[in-house]
Amino acid sequence: MARPSPMISRRWLINYVLILLIIVFTYIGNKYNVETGYQSDDRITSLKAADITSIAIQTADRSMKLSKINGSWQIKEPVLWYANNIAVERIIDIVNAQTDSMLPISEIDPSTLGLQFPKAILSLNNKQITFGATNKIGERRYLQIDDAVYLLKDRYLPFITQDISGLLDRRLLPRALALKSLTLADVKIETQQGNSWAADSGSLTGKQADQIIANWQSLNASHIKYYQGNVTPKQKIIALLEQGGEIEFHVLSIAPRLVIARPDLGIEYYFKEQSYYDLLAAANDESTTD
């Protein structure tokens, strides 16, 4: 009688193992109610980031309010100015956070979790999120939303507790602002029909004027600090707005960094030294703007 070949025996062994694995996984799925394909949504809120139009942040020493207007975020308190959309989106991303740890507030003492005197309170539209203490195991933070307490990876509180300088738009004159003119030293650049710009003297070509305005509207400062107010400005720059009113900038330093202050907002914008030629040089050679 012929003996089965080793190849056939090995194939049957593999089939037996596969059948056994199917049986084991089916048993585990039934016992622990594991679903295949789409899993249930374990997000801590039902909010959608795109639907959020107002933000309020309250900490022990400061409060801030922001609103979404025409697709862009603006700070309403403590100052009135444009916000850094990327910084705001990092905060809003908390609505997508998921957790596998939740308890009804009625089953625990909030004071033991730091929720009675919270680190911060974040309000997204009308939904309030309270930030308590951290769980020392895994460095996860307790959050209260409505009548439930969640444990969440501690990544959002630093975005929420940063000061106002971390949330401000880093551009000097964001494009959403309707600008009428910009006066730099001895030259004034004014808007023309067709979204172009022209200087009131022959020191700038139309192309150079367009480029300087574009730089003021698009260049991002490397960082923002609070205005010290103890430096005599080297130059004052006036931006006149279409809707009326003006903004005064102070040039505090050119080297080793270009520092431009907004005294009314109490902040200073820091740029690299080379940005002087992009923002303040009112008579560049034509070749430097190509």
C-alpha positions in Angstrom: 0.0 0.0 0.0 1.4 3.4 -1.0 2.2 5.8 1.8 0.9 9.5 1.6 3.5 11.9 0.4 5.0 14.3 2.9 3.6 17.2 0.7 0.0 16.0 1.1 0.4 15.4 4.9 1.8 18.9 5.4 -1.1 20.4 3.4 -3.6 18.6 5.6 -1.8 19.8 8.7 -2.0 23.5 7.6 -5.8 23.0 6.9 -6.3 21.6 10.4 -4.5 24.6 11.9 -6.5 27.1 9.9 -9.8 25.4 10.9 -8.7 25.4 14.5 -7.9 29.2 14.4 -11.2 30.0 12.9 -13.0 28.1 15.7 -10.9 29.9 18.4 -11.5 33.4 16.9 -15.2 32.7 16.5 -15.4 31.7 20.1 -13.5 34.8 21.3 -15.7 37.1 19.1 -18.9 35.6 20.5 -17.7 35.6 24.1 -16.4 39.2 24.2 -18.8 40.6 21.6 -16.0 41.6 19.2 -17.3 43.0 15.9 -15.6 42.9 12.6 -15.5 45.7 10.1 -16.9 49.0 11.4 -16.3 49.5 15.2 -18.5 51.6 17.5 -17.7 55.2 17.9 -15.9 55.7 21.2 -15.4 59.5 20.8 -15.8 61.6 23.9 -18.3 63.9 22.2 -20.7 63.8 19.2 -19.5 67.1 18.0 -18.0 67.6 14.5 -15.0 69.9 14.2 -16.5 71.6 11.1 -19.6 72.6 13.1 -17.8 74.4 15.9 -18.2 78.2 15.6 -17.3 79.4 19.1 -14.6 78.6 21.7 -14.2 79.7 25.3 -11.2 78.8 27.5 -11.1 79.4 31.2 -8.1 78.8 33.4 -7.1 79.9 36.9 -5.5 83.1 35.6 -7.0 83.9 32.2 -10.0 83.6 29.9 -10.3 83.7 26.1 -13.1 83.7 23.6 -12.9 82.9 19.9 -15.4 82.9 17.1 -15.3 81.5 13.6 -16.2 84.2 11.0 -16.2 83.5 7.2 -14.2 80.4 7.7 -11.4 82.0 9.8 -11.0 82.1 13.6 -10.8 85.4 15.4 -10.0 86.1 19.0 -12.7 88.2 20.7 -11.3 88.3 24.3 -8.9 89.5 25.8 -7.9 91.1 22.4 -9.7 91.6 19.2 -7.6 90.1 16.4 -7.2 87.2 14.0 -6.3 83.8 15.4 -3.8 81.2 14.2 -6.1 78.7 12.5 -3.7 75.8 12.9 -3.3 76.5 16.7 -7.1 76.6 17.0 -7.6 73.4 15.0 -5.2 71.6 17.5 -7.6 72.5 20.3 -10.8 71.6 18.3 -9.3 68.2 17.4 -10.3 67.0 20.9 -13.8 66.3 19.6 -12.2 63.4 17.6 -10.5 61.9 20.7 -11.5 58.4 21.6 -11.3 56.7 25.0 -11.9 53.2 26.4 -12.4 54.5 30.0 -15.6 56.1 31.1 -17.5 56.3 34.4 -20.7 58.1 35.4 -19.9 61.1 37.6 -22.4 59.7 40.2 -20.1 56.8 40.9 -17.0 58.8 41.8 -16.0 61.8 43.9 -15.0 64.6 41.4 -12.7 66.2 44.0 -10.4 63.1 44.0 -9.9 63.6 40.3 -9.1 67.3 40.3 -12.5 68.2 38.7 -13.7 70.3 41.6 -10.9 72.8 41.0 -10.0 72.0 37.3 -6.9 72.9 35.4 -9.1 74.4 32.6 -12.6 74.5 31.2 -13.0 74.3 27.4 -16.4 75.2 25.8 -16.9 74.2 22.2 -20.2 75.8 21.1 -22.3 74.8 24.1 -20.4 71.7 25.1 -18.2 72.1 28.2 -15.1 69.9 28.8 -13.6 70.1 32.3 -9.9 69.1 32.6 -9.0 67.5 36.0 -5.9 65.8 37.3 -3.8 63.1 35.6 -3.8 59.5 36.3 -0.2 58.7 37.2 -0.4 55.3 35.4 0.0 56.1 31.7 -0.2 59.9 32.2 -3.8 60.1 31.1 -6.0 63.0 32.2 -9.5 63.0 33.7 -12.1 64.9 31.7 -15.7 65.6 32.6 -18.3 66.0 29.9 -21.9 66.3 31.1 -22.4 63.5 33.6 -19.5 61.3 32.6 -15.8 61.2 33.4 -13.3 60.0 30.8 -9.6 59.1 30.8 -7.8 60.6 27.9 -4.2 60.8 26.7 -2.8 64.1 28.1 -2.0 65.9 24.8 -4.7 68.7 24.6 -4.2 70.7 27.8 -0.9 72.4 26.7 -2.8 73.7 23.6 -5.6 75.1 25.8 -3.4 76.6 28.6 -1.0 78.4 26.3 -1.2 82.2 26.5 -2.6 84.5 24.0 0.6 84.8 22.0 0.4 81.2 21.1 -3.1 81.6 19.5 -2.6 84.9 17.6 -2.1 84.9 13.8 1.6 85.3 13.1 1.1 87.5 10.1 1.3 91.2 10.5 -1.7 92.0 8.3 -3.8 88.8 7.5 -5.3 88.9 4.0 -8.8 88.8 5.5 -8.2 92.4 6.7 -9.2 95.0 4.2 -6.1 97.2 3.8 -6.2 100.7 2.2 -2.6 101.9 2.6 0.7 101.1 4.3 3.1 103.9 5.2 6.8 102.8 5.4 9.3 105.5 6.5 9.1 108.0 3.6 6.9 106.0 1.2 3.2 105.3 1.2 1.7 102.3 -0.7 -1.9 102.6 -1.6 -4.4 100.2 -3.1 -5.4 100.6 -6.7 -8.2 99.1 -8.9 -7.7 95.5 -9.8 -6.1 94.5 -6.5 -2.8 96.2 -7.3 -0.7 98.6 -5.3 1.3 101.7 -6.1 3.7 104.0 -4.2 3.2 107.7 -3.9 6.9 108.2 -5.0 9.1 106.9 -7.7 11.2 104.8 -5.3 9.0 101.7 -5.9 7.7 100.1 -9.0 4.2 98.6 -9.1 5.7 95.1 -8.9 7.8 96.0 -5.8 4.8 97.7 -4.1 2.7 94.5 -4.8 5.4 92.3 -3.3 5.8 94.3 -0.1 2.1 94.3 0.6 2.0 90.5 -0.2 4.8 90.0 2.3 3.0 91.9 5.0 -0.1 89.8 4.4 1.6 86.4 4.2 5.0 86.2 6.0 4.7 84.4 9.4 6.8 85.5 12.4 8.9 82.7 13.9 7.2 83.5 17.2 5.3 86.1 19.2 6.2 87.6 22.6 4.6 90.1 24.9 5.5 93.8 24.2 8.1 95.1 26.6 7.4 98.7 25.9 10.9 99.9 27.0 12.6 100.3 23.6 12.4 103.4 21.6 11.2 102.4 18.1 13.5 102.9 15.2 10.6 103.5 12.9 6.8 103.7 13.0 4.6 102.2 10.3 0.9 103.0 9.8 -1.6 100.6 8.2 -4.8 102.4 7.2 -7.9 100.1 6.9 -10.7 100.3 4.3 -13.4 100.3 7.0 -11.7 103.1 8.8 -9.2 103.2 11.6 -5.5 102.5 11.6 -2.9 100.1 13.1 0.5 101.4 14.3 3.5 99.2 14.2 6.9 99.9 15.9 10.1 98.6 14.4 12.2 97.8 17.6 15.1 95.9 16.1 16.6 94.9 12.8 19.6 92.8 13.8 20.2 90.1 14.8 16.4 89.7 14.5 13.7 91.9 13.0 11.3 92.7 15.8 8.0 94.6 15.0 5.7 95.5 17.8 1.9 96.1 18.0 1.6 98.3 21.1 -2.2 98.2 21.0 -2.2 94.4 21.2 0.8 94.3 23.5 2.8 91.9 21.4 6.0 91.7 19.4 6.5 89.7 16.2 10.0 88.1 15.7 11.3 87.6 12.2 14.7 86.5 10.8 17.0 89.4 10.0 16.7 88.8 6.2 12.9 89.6 6.5 13.9 93.3 6.6 14.2 93.2 2.8 10.8 91.6 2.5 8.9 93.9 4.8 10.7 97.2 5.2 13.1 97.8 2.3 11.2 100.4 0.4 13.6 100.7 -2.6 14.8 97.3 -3.6 16.5 96.7 -6.9 14.0 95.2 -9.4 16.0 92.0 -9.5 15.6 91.3 -5.8 11.8 90.9 -6.1 11.9 88.4 -9.0 
